[in-house]
Amino acid sequence: MHIDFFNLSEKYRLDVFELASNEADIKAMQKYFKGTEIPDDYILFLSQMSEAEILVMNESYIRIWGASGCLEMNSSHKIQYYIPKSLAIGDDEGGEVIFYAEGKNGFGLYKVGFGDLDINDAEFISPSLSALLIDGVGAEVFL
């Protein structure tokens, strides 16, 4: 599978990003989340860039964390304690976390407030990170 995350849907503009996550950080993240599905497209994203700030339809920003940011944010906010088998990968820079989980719309990306980490209150975004960023599926959820 090859997806170029630098070639985003026209709904987005990549404004800021850091270098790709290094192999050690990706392996540390995979070890921490052993038993939790880490989708291939997120690993592919990490191999291309990290800490990306993306403007959505010229109105709001989302941030997709790198491997070390993913590990740090999931751990400090105890995401898996509140939403077991989830994987938070970013935020909307407005108090909501973006995460992979099995929810009411099946497996995919959801968002919910950091202060209300409950899968039952989460809003479905898109079936995957690539569907969100490359195909534009779910962009309107951030408006």
Summary of the structure (lengths in Angstrom):
residues: 143
radius of gyration: 13.7
end to end distance: 30.0
largest distance: 37.4
contacts: 459
relative contact order: 0.18
helix: 30%
strand: 31%
